[in-house]
Amino acid sequence: MADPRTDGRGDADHRQHSGGRRPYNPYHELQIPYRTLYDLPTSPEFLFQEESVAQRRSWGENLTYYTGIGYLTGAVAGASLGLRCALRSTEPGDTLKIRVNRVLNSCGQDGRRIGNRVGVIGLLYAGLESGLVAARDTDDWVNSVVAGLGTGAVFKAANGPRSAAVAGAIGGLMVGAAVAGKQVLRRYVPI
């Protein structure tokens, strides 16, 4: 049974027991409808008005985001590749300790190597895209595709002009496909 002092009922009974004085109830004046507590706004809330106008991340946030996502994706892909290679190279006479050591070494080495490469690609892409947005003063698909072209070309520039051109074309095509896929998803998939 509920305490009569907290819900406001039974005040007369309680006054008789406490000598006619009404006890303090901190929740008496608090009449908040539950809807105001649970119907939260769905639009984003901003601390400053300038933040609501900007529709994209800043260049620093962009750099951090693409580099982090690239490294994490590359590290997971490299670790899974290292796991596959380590499991393939097991020999019949290996103990469990040697097998575990081989798996950990291979996953760590391949994960770090591929993670660093993909993280650098993300860093180059974010820097080029942010630079193009600042230079052109527009944010459209052209910036993304040109940044993909430039990223591939710069990443493979040390291997010669032919490798740089091929990698640039592949980078531009990949980013173009990603931008087109994002537009298709935005148009046909209600989110």
N, CA, C and O of each residue as an XYZ file, in Angstrom:
764
protein
N       0.843     -1.174      0.000
C       0.000      0.000      0.000
C       0.879      1.224      0.000
O       1.918      1.243      0.660
N       0.478      2.256     -0.735
C       1.277      3.466     -0.893
C       1.282      4.287      0.375
O       0.338      4.234      1.163
N       2.333      5.037      0.568
C       2.460      5.913      1.722
C       1.515      7.091      1.541
O       1.612      7.769      0.518
N       0.602      7.379      2.472
C      -0.365      8.462      2.281
C       0.301      9.838      2.245
O      -0.310     10.794      1.769
N       1.516      9.960      2.728
C       2.176     11.274      2.701
C       2.686     11.631      1.310
O       2.835     12.816      1.012
N       2.958     10.658      0.449
C       3.543     10.956     -0.854
C       2.513     11.149     -1.948
O       2.790     11.861     -2.913
N       1.353     10.557     -1.847
C       0.405     10.711     -2.949
C      -0.708     11.707     -2.648
O      -1.568     11.914     -3.504
N      -0.735     12.317     -1.502
C      -1.723     13.354     -1.204
C      -3.037     12.815     -0.682
O      -3.846     13.587     -0.168
N      -3.280     11.521     -0.794
C      -4.522     10.946     -0.278
C      -4.335     10.580      1.180
O      -3.230     10.275      1.629
N      -5.409     10.615      1.890
C      -5.350     10.239      3.297
C      -4.791     11.345      4.165
O      -4.247     11.070      5.234
N      -4.914     12.627      3.717
C      -4.402     13.747      4.501
C      -5.154     13.881      5.826
O      -4.559     14.189      6.858
N      -6.453     13.650      5.787
C      -7.247     13.794      7.013
C      -6.825     12.737      8.032
O      -6.709     13.022      9.224
N      -6.594     11.495      7.542
C      -6.170     10.447      8.455
C      -4.804     10.763      9.050
O      -4.567     10.525     10.234
N      -3.913     11.295      8.233
C      -2.567     11.579      8.712
C      -2.562     12.772      9.663
O      -1.776     12.810     10.609
N      -3.444     13.753      9.413
C      -3.509     14.917     10.312
C      -3.936     14.480     11.711
O      -3.489     15.034     12.715
N      -4.809     13.476     11.754
C      -5.260     13.012     13.066
C      -4.104     12.374     13.821
O      -4.008     12.518     15.040
N      -3.216     11.663     13.104
C      -2.114     10.983     13.767
C      -0.979     11.935     14.123
O      -0.233     11.664     15.064
N      -0.824     13.044     13.396
C       0.312     13.935     13.655
C      -0.082     15.188     14.407
O       0.670     16.162     14.412
N      -1.203     15.187     15.020
C      -1.593     16.310     15.847
C      -2.157     17.476     15.062
O      -2.034     18.612     15.519
N      -2.767     17.264     13.910
C      -3.414     18.324     13.151
C      -2.487     19.078     12.208
O      -2.966     19.916     11.444
N      -1.193     18.821     12.226
C      -0.287     19.496     11.303
C      -0.194     18.708     10.006
O      -0.194     17.477     10.009
N      -0.116     19.439      8.897
C       0.017     18.795      7.590
C       1.501     18.594      7.284
O       2.264     19.559      7.317
N       1.927     17.369      6.989
C       3.352     17.135      6.695
C       3.741     17.704      5.333
O       2.902     17.884      4.451
N       5.016     17.979      5.188
C       5.541     18.516      3.931
C       5.607     17.423      2.880
O       6.170     16.354      3.119
N       5.033     17.692      1.720
C       5.069     16.781      0.588
C       5.768     17.504     -0.567
O       5.172     18.406     -1.155
N       6.992     17.148     -0.908
C       7.711     17.866     -1.970
C       7.109     17.649     -3.348
O       7.407     18.421     -4.260
N       6.292     16.652     -3.536
C       5.731     16.351     -4.847
C       4.315     16.898     -5.022
O       3.695     16.669     -6.060
N       3.802     17.608     -4.040
C       2.427     18.085     -4.089
C       2.198     19.082     -5.224
O       1.210     18.971     -5.950
N       3.091     20.046     -5.384
C       2.932     21.078     -6.413
C       3.404     20.621     -7.786
O       3.176     21.314     -8.778
N       4.028     19.521     -7.857
C       4.645     19.053     -9.088
C       3.638     18.259     -9.908
O       3.500     17.051     -9.717
N       2.949     18.910    -10.797
C       1.958     18.269    -11.658
C       2.454     18.316    -13.102
O       1.963     19.115    -13.899
N       3.413     17.476    -13.438
C       3.969     17.443    -14.784
C       3.305     16.309    -15.552
O       3.341     15.158    -15.117
N       2.700     16.627    -16.691
C       2.140     15.534    -17.500
C       3.266     14.682    -18.083
O       4.326     15.196    -18.442
N       3.029     13.407    -18.171
C       4.075     12.500    -18.622
C       4.457     12.742    -20.075
O       5.585     12.436    -20.461
N       3.565     13.276    -20.886
C       3.866     13.496    -22.300
C       5.011     14.483    -22.483
O       5.813     14.321    -23.402
N       5.107     15.486    -21.644
C       6.195     16.454    -21.799
C       7.543     15.826    -21.453
O       8.580     16.313    -21.904
N       7.546     14.765    -20.670
C       8.791     14.104    -20.335
C       9.237     13.124    -21.404
O      10.436     12.959    -21.627
N       8.290     12.470    -22.069
C       8.652     11.396    -22.976
C       8.517     11.750    -24.445
O       9.073     11.032    -25.276
N       7.822     12.801    -24.816
C       7.744     13.211    -26.216
C       8.894     14.163    -26.499
O       8.746     15.383    -26.420
N      10.038     13.585    -26.829
C      11.229     14.368    -27.076
C      11.245     14.853    -28.519
O      10.676     14.192    -29.388
N      11.881     15.988    -28.799
C      11.930     16.476    -30.173
C      12.795     15.556    -31.038
O      13.779     14.985    -30.566
N      12.418     15.424    -32.296
C      13.180     14.580    -33.208
C      14.203     15.371    -34.000
O      15.135     14.784    -34.549
N      14.059     16.671    -34.073
C      15.040     17.482    -34.798
C      16.254     17.711    -33.902
O      16.137     17.719    -32.677
N      17.421     17.898    -34.521
C      18.614     18.118    -33.697
C      18.564     19.451    -32.966
O      18.013     20.429    -33.471
N      19.134     19.477    -31.795
C      19.180     20.702    -31.007
C      20.589     21.262    -31.063
O      21.559     20.512    -30.953
N      20.713     22.565    -31.232
C      21.999     23.215    -31.358
C      22.176     24.233    -30.243
O      21.219     24.881    -29.818
N      23.393     24.363    -29.783
C      23.700     25.318    -28.747
C      23.752     26.737    -29.317
O      23.264     27.682    -28.697
N      24.343     26.873    -30.492
C      24.458     28.170    -31.142
C      23.673     28.158    -32.453
O      23.566     27.118    -33.103
N      23.133     29.291    -32.835
C      22.329     29.400    -34.054
C      23.162     29.118    -35.301
O      22.636     28.591    -36.282
N      24.456     29.459    -35.284
C      25.303     29.247    -36.454
C      25.445     27.767    -36.781
O      25.624     27.395    -37.940
N      25.364     26.926    -35.757
C      25.489     25.493    -35.985
C      24.297     24.927    -36.739
O      24.442     23.943    -37.466
N      23.140     25.517    -36.586
C      21.960     25.003    -37.272
C      21.994     25.321    -38.756
O      21.338     24.643    -39.547
N      22.747     26.337    -39.146
C      22.830     26.713    -40.565
C      23.766     25.777    -41.311
O      23.500     25.431    -42.462
N      24.854     25.361    -40.681
C      25.843     24.504    -41.324
C      25.259     23.107    -41.526
O      24.716     22.513    -40.594
N      25.374     22.596    -42.728
C      24.827     21.284    -43.043
C      25.909     20.213    -43.172
O      25.606     19.078    -43.539
N      27.152     20.549    -42.879
C      28.219     19.577    -42.997
C      29.186     19.712    -41.825
O      29.161     20.692    -41.080
N      30.033     18.705    -41.686
C      31.039     18.732    -40.638
C      32.131     19.732    -40.986
O      32.343     20.048    -42.157
N      32.820     20.227    -39.971
C      33.955     21.114    -40.214
C      35.111     20.294    -40.773
O      35.056     19.064    -40.791
N      36.163     20.983    -41.232
C      37.278     20.252    -41.842
C      37.988     19.366    -40.821
O      38.451     18.280    -41.168
N      38.078     19.805    -39.588
C      38.713     18.991    -38.554
C      37.895     17.753    -38.214
O      38.440     16.661    -38.056
N      36.584     17.934    -38.102
C      35.711     16.787    -37.849
C      35.747     15.817    -39.021
O      35.735     14.600    -38.837
N      35.792     16.377    -40.241
C      35.858     15.563    -41.451
C      37.148     14.734    -41.465
O      37.118     13.541    -41.767
N      38.271     15.365    -41.141
C      39.555     14.667    -41.097
C      39.536     13.548    -40.068
O      39.969     12.431    -40.353
N      39.046     13.837    -38.894
C      38.996     12.841    -37.832
C      38.066     11.688    -38.195
O      38.389     10.524    -37.958
N      36.919     12.016    -38.768
C      35.918     11.003    -39.103
C      36.455     10.030    -40.160
O      36.439      8.817    -39.951
N      36.929     10.561    -41.290
C      37.371      9.683    -42.375
C      38.633      8.910    -42.007
O      38.785      7.752    -42.397
N      39.530      9.532    -41.266
C      40.742      8.816    -40.859
C      40.391      7.700    -39.878
O      40.896      6.585    -40.005
N      39.550      7.985    -38.926
C      39.163      6.974    -37.944
C      38.387      5.831    -38.551
O      38.658      4.664    -38.268
N      37.419      6.165    -39.387
C      36.631      5.106    -40.045
C      37.523      4.268    -40.950
O      37.395      3.045    -40.997
N      38.430      4.933    -41.671
C      39.346      4.201    -42.552
C      40.249      3.261    -41.778
O      40.409      2.101    -42.155
N      40.842      3.756    -40.693
C      41.738      2.910    -39.913
C      40.983      1.740    -39.296
O      41.460      0.606    -39.335
N      39.821      2.001    -38.732
C      39.058      0.928    -38.094
C      38.639     -0.131    -39.109
O      38.756     -1.328    -38.848
N      38.158      0.308    -40.251
C      37.748     -0.640    -41.291
C      38.928     -1.448    -41.790
O      38.841     -2.668    -41.930
N      40.038     -0.765    -42.060
C      41.228     -1.462    -42.529
C      41.790     -2.426    -41.498
O      42.244     -3.516    -41.845
N      41.760     -2.028    -40.230
C      42.281     -2.901    -39.176
C      41.440     -4.163    -39.035
O      41.983     -5.252    -38.846
N      40.126     -4.027    -39.123
C      39.254     -5.210    -39.019
C      39.436     -6.113    -40.237
O      39.505     -7.335    -40.107
N      39.511     -5.504    -41.417
C      39.717     -6.304    -42.634
C      41.079     -6.986    -42.599
O      41.192     -8.158    -42.959
N      42.108     -6.273    -42.173
C      43.440     -6.857    -42.090
C      43.523     -7.963    -41.054
O      44.187     -8.975    -41.275
N      42.852     -7.777    -39.923
C      42.863     -8.815    -38.894
C      42.160    -10.070    -39.387
O      42.609    -11.181    -39.104
N      41.072     -9.911    -40.115
C      40.385    -11.100    -40.643
C      41.230    -11.779    -41.719
O      41.239    -13.007    -41.814
N      41.938    -10.994    -42.531
C      42.846    -11.568    -43.519
C      43.999    -12.298    -42.829
O      44.386    -13.390    -43.245
N      44.543    -11.690    -41.776
C      45.606    -12.333    -41.015
C      45.136    -13.611    -40.340
O      45.896    -14.576    -40.254
N      43.905    -13.636    -39.860
C      43.354    -14.839    -39.248
C      43.270    -15.967    -40.272
O      43.617    -17.113    -39.984
N      42.806    -15.624    -41.463
C      42.698    -16.640    -42.521
C      44.070    -17.200    -42.888
O      44.236    -18.411    -43.031
N      45.043    -16.317    -43.038
C      46.398    -16.770    -43.383
C      47.002    -17.605    -42.266
O      47.668    -18.605    -42.533
N      46.779    -17.210    -41.025
C      47.340    -17.953    -39.894
C      46.701    -19.331    -39.767
O      47.382    -20.309    -39.457
N      45.407    -19.407    -40.004
C      44.747    -20.714    -39.910
C      45.162    -21.629    -41.051
O      45.190    -22.850    -40.893
N      45.484    -21.046    -42.197
C      45.934    -21.855    -43.325
C      47.341    -22.405    -43.112
O      47.672    -23.493    -43.583
N      48.159    -21.644    -42.400
C      49.568    -22.033    -42.260
C      49.837    -22.902    -41.037
O      50.998    -23.112    -40.684
N      48.810    -23.405    -40.391
C      49.045    -24.287    -39.242
C      49.596    -25.622    -39.712
O      49.242    -26.116    -40.783
N      50.458    -26.191    -38.905
C      51.063    -27.483    -39.213
C      50.515    -28.523    -38.239
O      50.092    -28.182    -37.135
N      50.524    -29.777    -38.645
C      49.921    -30.813    -37.795
C      50.563    -30.957    -36.422
O      49.870    -31.338    -35.479
N      51.837    -30.677    -36.265
C      52.501    -30.889    -34.989
C      52.485    -29.678    -34.070
O      53.093    -29.724    -33.001
N      51.817    -28.604    -34.443
C      51.806    -27.375    -33.634
C      50.954    -27.557    -32.377
O      49.891    -28.177    -32.401
N      51.457    -27.000    -31.293
C      50.674    -26.994    -30.063
C      49.672    -25.839    -30.117
O      49.743    -24.974    -30.990
N      48.752    -25.847    -29.178
C      47.736    -24.777    -29.131
C      48.384    -23.423    -28.877
O      47.949    -22.409    -29.424
N      49.417    -23.407    -28.053
C      50.107    -22.160    -27.735
C      50.773    -21.563    -28.982
O      50.721    -20.350    -29.185
N      51.379    -22.381    -29.795
C      52.017    -21.898    -31.024
C      50.963    -21.425    -32.019
O      51.157    -20.414    -32.693
N      49.862    -22.141    -32.114
C      48.794    -21.723    -33.037
C      48.195    -20.378    -32.624
O      47.973    -19.508    -33.466
N      47.939    -20.214    -31.344
C      47.391    -18.943    -30.855
C      48.379    -17.816    -31.097
O      47.985    -16.723    -31.504
N      49.672    -18.071    -30.849
C      50.699    -17.070    -31.084
C      50.753    -16.685    -32.560
O      50.870    -15.504    -32.887
N      50.671    -17.656    -33.438
C      50.702    -17.396    -34.881
C      49.480    -16.560    -35.294
O      49.611    -15.629    -36.090
N      48.302    -16.884    -34.762
C      47.086    -16.137    -35.095
C      47.192    -14.695    -34.607
O      46.872    -13.764    -35.347
N      47.638    -14.508    -33.373
C      47.749    -13.151    -32.838
C      48.778    -12.322    -33.601
O      48.528    -11.157    -33.910
N      49.925    -12.909    -33.904
C      50.945    -12.169    -34.653
C      50.462    -11.799    -36.052
O      50.656    -10.671    -36.506
N      49.843    -12.742    -36.721
C      49.387    -12.490    -38.085
C      48.253    -11.471    -38.115
O      48.240    -10.583    -38.968
N      47.298    -11.593    -37.186
C      46.185    -10.631    -37.137
C      46.686     -9.234    -36.804
O      46.244     -8.255    -37.405
N      47.604     -9.138    -35.853
C      48.130     -7.834    -35.484
C      48.936     -7.191    -36.595
O      48.804     -5.993    -36.850
N      49.767     -7.975    -37.256
C      50.612     -7.434    -38.322
C      49.779     -7.001    -39.523
O      49.943     -5.885    -40.017
N      48.897     -7.860    -39.994
C      48.089     -7.503    -41.161
C      47.071     -6.415    -40.842
O      46.817     -5.539    -41.669
N      46.488     -6.465    -39.649
C      45.528     -5.435    -39.262
C      46.163     -4.068    -39.178
O      45.580     -3.083    -39.631
N      47.349     -3.993    -38.604
C      48.058     -2.716    -38.495
C      48.463     -2.200    -39.877
O      48.306     -1.014    -40.165
N      48.979     -3.078    -40.727
C      49.443     -2.671    -42.055
C      48.291     -2.148    -42.914
O      48.394     -1.067    -43.493
N      47.218     -2.892    -43.000
C      46.090     -2.479    -43.843
C      45.341     -1.322    -43.202
O      44.865     -0.433    -43.908
N      45.229     -1.315    -41.885
C      44.577     -0.202    -41.199
C      45.296      1.115    -41.444
O      44.655      2.139    -41.675
N      46.628      1.095    -41.395
C      47.379      2.316    -41.662
C      47.181      2.792    -43.097
O      47.036      3.991    -43.333
N      47.175      1.889    -44.036
C      46.989      2.285    -45.439
C      45.611      2.905    -45.670
O      45.494      3.960    -46.294
N      44.595      2.259    -45.175
C      43.242      2.778    -45.390
C      43.021      4.064    -44.582
O      42.290      4.951    -45.023
N      43.638      4.169    -43.422
C      43.564      5.405    -42.646
C      44.213      6.568    -43.372
O      43.689      7.681    -43.336
N      45.345      6.336    -44.031
C      46.005      7.388    -44.816
C      45.142      7.777    -46.006
O      45.065      8.954    -46.357
N      44.495      6.807    -46.625
C      43.590      7.122    -47.734
C      42.441      7.995    -47.234
O      42.064      8.960    -47.900
N      41.888      7.671    -46.082
C      40.827      8.502    -45.502
C      41.312      9.906    -45.170
O      40.589     10.880    -45.377
N      42.537     10.013    -44.656
C      43.119     11.317    -44.343
C      43.310     12.154    -45.605
O      42.970     13.337    -45.621
N      43.845     11.556    -46.649
C      44.025     12.278    -47.914
C      42.681     12.721    -48.500
O      42.536     13.857    -48.953
N      41.710     11.821    -48.486
C      40.399     12.148    -49.049
C      39.737     13.296    -48.282
O      39.208     14.229    -48.887
N      39.767     13.223    -46.961
C      39.133     14.265    -46.159
C      39.820     15.607    -46.365
O      39.153     16.637    -46.467
N      41.153     15.605    -46.428
C      41.872     16.854    -46.650
C      41.577     17.457    -48.006
O      41.370     18.665    -48.122
N      41.556     16.618    -49.037
C      41.259     17.129    -50.378
C      39.819     17.610    -50.499
O      39.559     18.649    -51.105
N      38.896     16.870    -49.933
C      37.492     17.283    -50.022
C      37.250     18.589    -49.263
O      36.558     19.476    -49.763
N      37.808     18.710    -48.072
C      37.647     19.946    -47.305
C      38.310     21.123    -48.017
O      37.780     22.234    -48.007
N      39.467     20.882    -48.633
C      40.132     21.937    -49.398
C      39.321     22.367    -50.606
O      39.254     23.555    -50.921
N      38.706     21.411    -51.282
C      37.875     21.753    -52.445
C      36.614     22.508    -52.031
O      36.182     23.421    -52.733
N      36.027     22.137    -50.909
C      34.850     22.863    -50.420
C      35.221     24.304    -50.096
O      34.468     25.230    -50.398
N      36.383     24.488    -49.481
C      36.823     25.845    -49.142
C      37.190     26.640    -50.394
O      36.915     27.838    -50.468
N      37.805     25.990    -51.372
C      38.231     26.699    -52.586
C      37.046     27.045    -53.486
O      36.981     28.150    -54.024
N      36.114     26.115    -53.652
C      34.981     26.342    -54.551
C      33.815     27.032    -53.864
O      32.936     27.571    -54.537
N      33.791     27.026    -52.553
C      32.718     27.623    -51.737
C      31.354     26.993    -52.021
O      30.319     27.635    -51.842
N      31.357     25.759    -52.455
C      30.131     24.977    -52.630
C      30.394     23.565    -52.132
O      31.533     23.098    -52.098
N      29.331     22.910    -51.752
C      29.445     21.535    -51.286
C      28.536     20.672    -52.148
O      27.336     20.578    -51.893
N      29.105     20.047    -53.162
C      28.318     19.210    -54.056
C      29.095     17.939    -54.398
O      30.176     17.696    -53.862
N      28.540     17.150    -55.282
C      29.137     15.862    -55.623
C      30.455     16.002    -56.364
O      31.280     15.089    -56.338
N      30.665     17.139    -57.028
C      31.903     17.344    -57.783
C      33.104     17.329    -56.834
O      34.144     16.752    -57.153
N      32.961     17.957    -55.684
C      34.055     17.966    -54.703
C      34.419     16.552    -54.287
O      35.599     16.218    -54.178
N      33.424     15.729    -54.057
C      33.680     14.358    -53.604
C      34.389     13.543    -54.676
O      35.346     12.829    -54.378
N      33.929     13.643    -55.924
C      34.524     12.861    -56.999
C      35.951     13.328    -57.285
O      36.848     12.506    -57.469
N      36.160     14.638    -57.324
C      37.505     15.157    -57.579
C      38.437     14.792    -56.413
O      39.612     14.499    -56.633
N      37.928     14.807    -55.197
C      38.739     14.392    -54.056
C      39.096     12.910    -54.152
O      40.204     12.524    -53.780
N      38.190     12.081    -54.638
C      38.491     10.667    -54.854
C      39.548     10.472    -55.923
O      40.443      9.640    -55.772
N      39.448     11.240    -57.013
C      40.476     11.196    -58.060
C      41.838     11.587    -57.495
O      42.834     10.895    -57.708
N      41.865     12.685    -56.786
C      43.121     13.172    -56.224
C      43.695     12.240    -55.178
O      44.913     12.074    -55.102
N      42.856     11.635    -54.383
C      43.331     10.720    -53.347
C      44.013      9.512    -53.962
O      45.101      9.124    -53.538
N      43.378      8.919    -54.955
C      44.002      7.769    -55.617
C      45.309      8.139    -56.287
O      46.280      7.384    -56.224
N      45.340      9.304    -56.934
C      46.559      9.725    -57.631
C      47.685     10.025    -56.648
O      48.826      9.631    -56.886
N      47.390     10.709    -55.560
C      48.430     11.040    -54.584
C      48.906      9.788    -53.851
O      50.095      9.653    -53.563
N      47.991      8.878    -53.551
C      48.364      7.677    -52.803
C      49.327      6.803    -53.593
O      50.239      6.213    -53.014
N      49.142      6.713    -54.891
C      50.000      5.863    -55.721
C      51.002      6.664    -56.548
O      51.568      6.128    -57.502
N      51.233      7.923    -56.212
C      52.143      8.763    -56.992
C      53.580      8.246    -56.956
O      54.316      8.438    -57.924
N      53.992      7.615    -55.899
C      55.360      7.121    -55.799
C      55.628      5.951    -56.735
O      56.787      5.650    -57.023
N      54.596      5.295    -57.210
C      54.762      4.147    -58.104
C      54.850      4.553    -59.572
O      55.004      3.691    -60.437
N      54.759      5.821    -59.863
C      54.861      6.284    -61.239
C      53.563      6.906    -61.717
O      52.515      6.755    -61.090
N      53.650      7.623    -62.863
C      52.463      8.332    -63.356
C      51.342      7.401    -63.820
O      50.163      7.721    -63.666
N      51.708      6.255    -64.387
C      50.665      5.336    -64.853
C      49.876      4.772    -63.675
O      48.647      4.730    -63.722
N      50.560      4.340    -62.624
C      49.882      3.823    -61.433
C      49.037      4.908    -60.773
O      47.941      4.641    -60.281
N      49.563      6.140    -60.767
C      48.805      7.247    -60.175
C      47.534      7.516    -60.967
O      46.483      7.775    -60.381
N      47.618      7.456    -62.306
C      46.433      7.709    -63.132
C      45.391      6.605    -62.943
O      44.196      6.885    -62.847
N      45.840      5.368    -62.892
C      44.908      4.252    -62.703
C      44.258      4.321    -61.322
O      43.048      4.140    -61.191
N      45.060      4.581    -60.302
C      44.514      4.677    -58.943
C      43.582      5.873    -58.814
O      42.570      5.789    -58.119
N      43.905      6.991    -59.474
C      43.018      8.151    -59.463
C      41.682      7.844    -60.114
O      40.631      8.237    -59.608
N      41.725      7.132    -61.255
C      40.472      6.761    -61.926
C      39.647      5.822    -61.049
O      38.428      5.965    -60.951
N      40.316      4.866    -60.414
C      39.593      3.940    -59.537
C      38.995      4.690    -58.353
O      37.850      4.439    -57.979
N      39.756      5.608    -57.760
C      39.245      6.395    -56.631
C      38.063      7.255    -57.030
O      37.080      7.338    -56.294
N      38.145      7.900    -58.194
C      37.032      8.724    -58.666
C      35.791      7.896    -58.943
O      34.680      8.313    -58.615
N      35.972      6.715    -59.551
C      34.824      5.844    -59.829
C      34.193      5.320    -58.539
O      32.970      5.239    -58.428
N      35.033      4.966    -57.567
C      34.492      4.465    -56.303
C      33.694      5.540    -55.574
O      32.604      5.276    -55.066
N      34.237      6.741    -55.526
C      33.521      7.820    -54.840
C      32.268      8.204    -55.624
O      31.229      8.483    -55.026
N      32.354      8.222    -56.953
C      31.167      8.516    -57.758
C      30.065      7.495    -57.532
O      28.891      7.854    -57.432
N      30.442      6.215    -57.450
C      29.450      5.175    -57.178
C      28.861      5.332    -55.783
O      27.664      5.118    -55.586
N      29.695      5.705    -54.812
C      29.196      5.902    -53.450
C      28.238      7.084    -53.384
O      27.206      7.007    -52.717
N      28.569      8.178    -54.071
C      27.689      9.354    -54.078
C      26.369      9.029    -54.769
O      25.303      9.416    -54.290
N      26.440      8.314    -55.902
C      25.212      7.937    -56.611
C      24.368      6.982    -55.764
O      23.145      7.114    -55.707
N      25.016      6.030    -55.112
C      24.281      5.115    -54.236
C      23.621      5.830    -53.068
O      22.510      5.486    -52.666
N      24.304      6.819    -52.530
C      23.735      7.591    -51.424
C      22.512      8.374    -51.891
O      21.520      8.466    -51.168
N      22.577      8.939    -53.097
C      21.426      9.669    -53.635
C      20.245      8.735    -53.892
O      19.098      9.092    -53.622
N      20.524      7.548    -54.411
C      19.455      6.577    -54.655
C      18.819      6.151    -53.334
O      17.595      6.074    -53.224
N      19.656      5.877    -52.334
C      19.116      5.499    -51.028
C      18.291      6.625    -50.421
O      17.227      6.383    -49.851
N      18.770      7.832    -50.540
C      18.059      8.971    -49.971
C      16.693      9.174    -50.660
O      15.723      9.606    -50.038
N      16.653      8.853    -51.947
C      15.413      9.074    -52.695
C      14.395      7.957    -52.509
O      13.198      8.215    -52.382
N      14.878      6.705    -52.492
C      13.947      5.577    -52.498
C      13.773      4.870    -51.163
O      12.829      4.097    -51.003
N      14.643      5.108    -50.219
C      14.521      4.442    -48.921
C      14.155      5.502    -47.887
O      14.962      6.380    -47.582
N      12.946      5.421    -47.350
C      12.553      6.420    -46.343
C      13.243      6.141    -45.013
O      13.045      5.094    -44.398
N      14.044      7.087    -44.593
C      14.752      6.940    -43.314
C      14.325      8.055    -42.393
O      14.795      8.131    -41.257
